[in-house]
Amino acid sequence: MYFSTPFIQSIIIGVLSIVNQSFASPLNRATAHIAATSPANEPSVAIQSESQFCLFLPPRPGLEISSHEDDSIPFCSASGLAPNAKPFPSGFITVAHYLKSSTYEQVTGYMDITKYSLRPNDGGGQYDSHGGRKPIGAFCQGYPFFVSMIEPDLKRFCIRCCQNTLDCPTGRSEYGCLRIISGDYSKNKSS
């Protein structure tokens, strides 16, 4: 049986995540951090500010979010934030709010779904660092954990990159952005 290198890497990262959760020693956190932020050909996102961040989206316009959680690709607001990322379509992000704490960074906001032909009846989906990671092998630069949701029917998105799993709850995508990632969801642009 043949297993690809990315598949093996995603298994190792998943095991390290479980070990990190089970044994929260500094050594285990450091090991998981190194594995999850190692440069590779795996899809990655980054957060630096409300004007410099990335999200995962389906590989082509018009595709349903949840059906493409495994094969989505990074899109960024600025070039050079993530390897092989595409730029957001012009006008796609309409509002973005940035927040940084001592253990995570996040961006919450709204998007114009017509700019990437997302369906107005698409309930969305979740990208995260849980298990094999979605998309497969995905990570957030500088952090061992992340969770992100794209909700086309509400024109809303959220992403949080975290140092610990408590700040990045996964496996509850039906709860939506408002319950998974608390933050500023006002439709006013930050000043």
C-alpha positions as a LaTeX table, in Angstrom:
\begin{tabular}{lrrr}
\hline
Residue & $x$ (\AA) & $y$ (\AA) & $z$ (\AA) \\
\hline
Met1 & 0.00 & 0.00 & 0.00 \\
Tyr2 & 1.35 & 3.44 & $-0.97$ \\
Phe3 & 0.88 & 6.54 & 1.19 \\
Ser4 & 1.88 & 9.98 & $-0.05$ \\
Thr5 & 4.21 & 12.18 & 1.97 \\
Pro6 & 1.47 & 14.79 & 2.61 \\
Phe7 & $-0.79$ & 12.01 & 3.91 \\
Ile8 & 1.91 & 10.77 & 6.31 \\
Gln9 & 2.65 & 14.36 & 7.41 \\
Ser10 & $-1.03$ & 15.00 & 8.16 \\
Ile11 & $-1.18$ & 11.81 & 10.26 \\
Ile12 & 1.91 & 12.86 & 12.21 \\
Ile13 & 0.51 & 16.35 & 12.79 \\
Gly14 & $-2.80$ & 14.84 & 13.93 \\
Val15 & $-1.02$ & 12.54 & 16.39 \\
Leu16 & 1.05 & 15.45 & 17.71 \\
Ser17 & $-2.15$ & 17.45 & 18.21 \\
Ile18 & $-3.64$ & 14.62 & 20.28 \\
Val19 & $-0.44$ & 14.26 & 22.30 \\
Asn20 & $-0.40$ & 18.03 & 22.86 \\
Gln21 & $-3.97$ & 17.94 & 24.15 \\
Ser22 & $-3.31$ & 14.94 & 26.40 \\
Phe23 & 0.00 & 16.02 & 27.85 \\
Ala24 & 0.17 & 19.79 & 27.97 \\
Ser25 & 3.87 & 20.07 & 28.76 \\
Pro26 & 6.01 & 22.81 & 27.19 \\
Leu27 & 7.96 & 20.17 & 25.24 \\
Asn28 & 4.82 & 18.71 & 23.68 \\
Arg29 & 3.44 & 22.18 & 22.85 \\
Ala30 & 6.74 & 23.08 & 21.20 \\
Thr31 & 6.80 & 19.82 & 19.20 \\
Ala32 & 3.24 & 20.35 & 17.95 \\
His33 & 4.03 & 24.00 & 17.13 \\
Ile34 & 7.09 & 23.05 & 15.08 \\
Ala35 & 5.19 & 20.32 & 13.20 \\
Ala36 & 2.16 & 22.50 & 12.51 \\
Thr37 & 4.17 & 25.49 & 11.31 \\
Ser38 & 6.90 & 23.73 & 9.34 \\
Pro39 & 7.27 & 25.02 & 5.79 \\
Ala40 & 5.96 & 22.41 & 3.40 \\
Asn41 & 3.81 & 22.07 & 0.35 \\
Glu42 & 0.76 & 21.89 & 2.59 \\
Pro43 & $-1.92$ & 24.57 & 2.30 \\
Ser44 & $-1.52$ & 27.35 & 4.83 \\
Val45 & $-3.18$ & 30.55 & 5.94 \\
Ala46 & $-1.84$ & 33.51 & 7.91 \\
Ile47 & $-3.22$ & 36.38 & 9.96 \\
Gln48 & $-1.33$ & 39.65 & 10.44 \\
Ser49 & $-4.03$ & 42.33 & 10.53 \\
Glu50 & $-7.52$ & 43.14 & 9.29 \\
Ser51 & $-6.03$ & 44.01 & 5.91 \\
Gln52 & $-3.52$ & 41.13 & 5.77 \\
Phe53 & $-5.02$ & 37.68 & 6.27 \\
Cys54 & $-5.99$ & 34.52 & 4.41 \\
Leu55 & $-8.98$ & 32.18 & 4.23 \\
Phe56 & $-9.58$ & 28.82 & 2.60 \\
Leu57 & $-12.10$ & 28.70 & $-0.25$ \\
Pro58 & $-13.10$ & 25.96 & $-2.72$ \\
Pro59 & $-10.65$ & 25.50 & $-5.61$ \\
Arg60 & $-13.06$ & 27.02 & $-8.16$ \\
Pro61 & $-15.80$ & 29.66 & $-8.04$ \\
Gly62 & $-19.36$ & 28.43 & $-7.50$ \\
Leu63 & $-18.50$ & 25.26 & $-5.58$ \\
Glu64 & $-20.19$ & 24.37 & $-2.28$ \\
Ile65 & $-18.06$ & 24.99 & 0.82 \\
Ser66 & $-18.72$ & 21.78 & 2.79 \\
Ser67 & $-18.19$ & 19.52 & $-0.25$ \\
His68 & $-14.73$ & 21.01 & $-0.72$ \\
Glu69 & $-13.38$ & 21.22 & 2.83 \\
Asp70 & $-10.66$ & 18.69 & 1.97 \\
Asp71 & $-9.42$ & 20.31 & $-1.25$ \\
Ser72 & $-9.90$ & 24.03 & $-0.68$ \\
Ile73 & $-7.04$ & 26.41 & $-1.32$ \\
Pro74 & $-5.74$ & 29.55 & 0.41 \\
Phe75 & $-6.80$ & 33.01 & $-0.71$ \\
Cys76 & $-5.16$ & 36.09 & 0.82 \\
Ser77 & $-5.71$ & 39.82 & 0.96 \\
Ala78 & $-2.05$ & 40.55 & 0.20 \\
Ser79 & 0.62 & 38.76 & $-1.79$ \\
Gly80 & 3.32 & 36.83 & 0.04 \\
Leu81 & 1.23 & 35.93 & 3.11 \\
Ala82 & 0.99 & 32.20 & 2.28 \\
Pro83 & 2.73 & 30.03 & $-0.31$ \\
Asn84 & 0.71 & 29.31 & $-3.46$ \\
Ala85 & $-2.18$ & 31.48 & $-2.25$ \\
Lys86 & $-4.43$ & 33.26 & $-4.70$ \\
Pro87 & $-5.57$ & 36.85 & $-4.13$ \\
Phe88 & $-9.12$ & 37.38 & $-2.92$ \\
Pro89 & $-11.31$ & 38.43 & $-5.83$ \\
Ser90 & $-11.61$ & 42.22 & $-5.96$ \\
Gly91 & $-14.32$ & 43.37 & $-3.54$ \\
Phe92 & $-14.75$ & 39.91 & $-1.97$ \\
Ile93 & $-13.99$ & 41.04 & 1.61 \\
Thr94 & $-16.42$ & 43.82 & 2.54 \\
Val95 & $-15.74$ & 44.12 & 6.29 \\
Ala96 & $-12.91$ & 42.69 & 8.40 \\
His97 & $-12.26$ & 43.04 & 12.14 \\
Tyr98 & $-8.92$ & 41.95 & 13.63 \\
Leu99 & $-8.28$ & 40.91 & 17.23 \\
Lys100 & $-5.11$ & 39.60 & 18.87 \\
Ser101 & $-4.78$ & 38.14 & 22.36 \\
Ser102 & $-1.83$ & 36.50 & 24.09 \\
Thr103 & $-2.90$ & 33.08 & 22.72 \\
Tyr104 & $-4.63$ & 33.73 & 19.38 \\
Glu105 & $-5.23$ & 36.05 & 16.44 \\
Gln106 & $-8.48$ & 36.28 & 14.52 \\
Val107 & $-10.34$ & 38.07 & 11.78 \\
Thr108 & $-14.14$ & 38.18 & 11.61 \\
Gly109 & $-16.25$ & 39.85 & 8.99 \\
Tyr110 & $-18.35$ & 39.77 & 5.86 \\
Met111 & $-17.88$ & 39.01 & 2.19 \\
Asp112 & $-19.57$ & 39.68 & $-1.13$ \\
Ile113 & $-20.28$ & 36.10 & $-2.20$ \\
Thr114 & $-21.02$ & 37.15 & $-5.79$ \\
Lys115 & $-17.32$ & 37.96 & $-6.31$ \\
Tyr116 & $-16.49$ & 34.21 & $-6.11$ \\
Ser117 & $-19.89$ & 32.91 & $-7.24$ \\
Leu118 & $-20.64$ & 31.31 & $-3.87$ \\
Arg119 & $-24.23$ & 30.12 & $-3.55$ \\
Pro120 & $-26.60$ & 32.24 & $-1.44$ \\
Asn121 & $-28.22$ & 29.05 & $-0.07$ \\
Asp122 & $-24.89$ & 27.41 & 0.89 \\
Gly123 & $-24.85$ & 26.94 & 4.68 \\
Gly124 & $-21.06$ & 26.85 & 4.56 \\
Gly125 & $-18.46$ & 24.73 & 6.24 \\
Gln126 & $-15.50$ & 24.63 & 8.58 \\
Tyr127 & $-11.76$ & 24.44 & 7.98 \\
Asp128 & $-9.64$ & 23.44 & 10.97 \\
Ser129 & $-6.60$ & 21.73 & 12.45 \\
His130 & $-8.59$ & 18.82 & 13.89 \\
Gly131 & $-7.57$ & 15.27 & 12.92 \\
Gly132 & $-6.24$ & 15.11 & 9.37 \\
Arg133 & $-6.86$ & 18.85 & 9.01 \\
Lys134 & $-9.20$ & 20.48 & 6.52 \\
Pro135 & $-8.06$ & 21.11 & 3.90 \\
Ile136 & $-5.86$ & 18.04 & 4.15 \\
Gly137 & $-2.57$ & 18.99 & 5.83 \\
Ala138 & $-3.62$ & 22.62 & 6.37 \\
Phe139 & $-2.13$ & 24.87 & 9.04 \\
Cys140 & $-1.98$ & 28.50 & 10.14 \\
Gln141 & 1.48 & 30.01 & 10.04 \\
Gly142 & 2.94 & 30.56 & 13.50 \\
Tyr143 & 0.26 & 28.57 & 15.31 \\
Pro144 & $-0.34$ & 24.87 & 15.97 \\
Phe145 & $-4.16$ & 25.17 & 15.74 \\
Phe146 & $-6.76$ & 27.02 & 13.71 \\
Val147 & $-10.48$ & 27.10 & 13.00 \\
Ser148 & $-12.25$ & 28.97 & 10.22 \\
Met149 & $-15.78$ & 29.08 & 8.91 \\
Ile150 & $-17.19$ & 30.37 & 5.65 \\
Glu151 & $-20.96$ & 31.00 & 5.74 \\
Pro152 & $-22.12$ & 32.14 & 2.27 \\
Asp153 & $-25.82$ & 32.16 & 3.21 \\
Leu154 & $-25.04$ & 34.77 & 5.87 \\
Lys155 & $-22.21$ & 36.40 & 3.87 \\
Arg156 & $-20.05$ & 35.90 & 6.97 \\
Phe157 & $-16.57$ & 34.49 & 7.59 \\
Cys158 & $-14.32$ & 33.97 & 10.60 \\
Ile159 & $-10.84$ & 32.60 & 11.23 \\
Arg160 & $-8.83$ & 32.16 & 14.42 \\
Cys161 & $-5.27$ & 30.83 & 14.77 \\
Cys162 & $-4.41$ & 29.60 & 18.26 \\
Gln163 & $-1.67$ & 28.42 & 20.60 \\
Asn164 & $-4.06$ & 25.98 & 22.33 \\
Thr165 & $-7.14$ & 23.97 & 21.43 \\
Leu166 & $-9.36$ & 25.67 & 24.00 \\
Asp167 & $-9.25$ & 28.85 & 21.91 \\
Cys168 & $-9.91$ & 26.94 & 18.66 \\
Pro169 & $-12.93$ & 24.68 & 19.19 \\
Thr170 & $-13.43$ & 22.34 & 16.24 \\
Gly171 & $-15.98$ & 19.72 & 15.33 \\
Arg172 & $-18.97$ & 22.03 & 15.89 \\
Ser173 & $-19.40$ & 23.66 & 12.49 \\
Glu174 & $-23.19$ & 23.69 & 12.77 \\
Tyr175 & $-22.82$ & 26.30 & 15.54 \\
Gly176 & $-21.51$ & 28.91 & 13.14 \\
Cys177 & $-19.07$ & 31.79 & 13.52 \\
Leu178 & $-20.97$ & 33.60 & 16.27 \\
Arg179 & $-20.65$ & 30.68 & 18.71 \\
Ile180 & $-17.30$ & 29.24 & 17.63 \\
Ile181 & $-15.31$ & 32.48 & 17.35 \\
Ser182 & $-16.60$ & 35.31 & 19.50 \\
Gly183 & $-15.70$ & 38.72 & 18.19 \\
Asp184 & $-16.78$ & 41.79 & 16.29 \\
Tyr185 & $-19.42$ & 40.92 & 13.70 \\
Ser186 & $-20.62$ & 44.46 & 13.11 \\
Lys187 & $-21.02$ & 45.39 & 9.48 \\
Asn188 & $-19.16$ & 48.65 & 10.02 \\
Lys189 & $-15.59$ & 48.87 & 8.84 \\
Ser190 & $-13.02$ & 49.42 & 11.60 \\
Ser191 & $-11.57$ & 52.88 & 11.77 \\
\hline
\end{tabular}
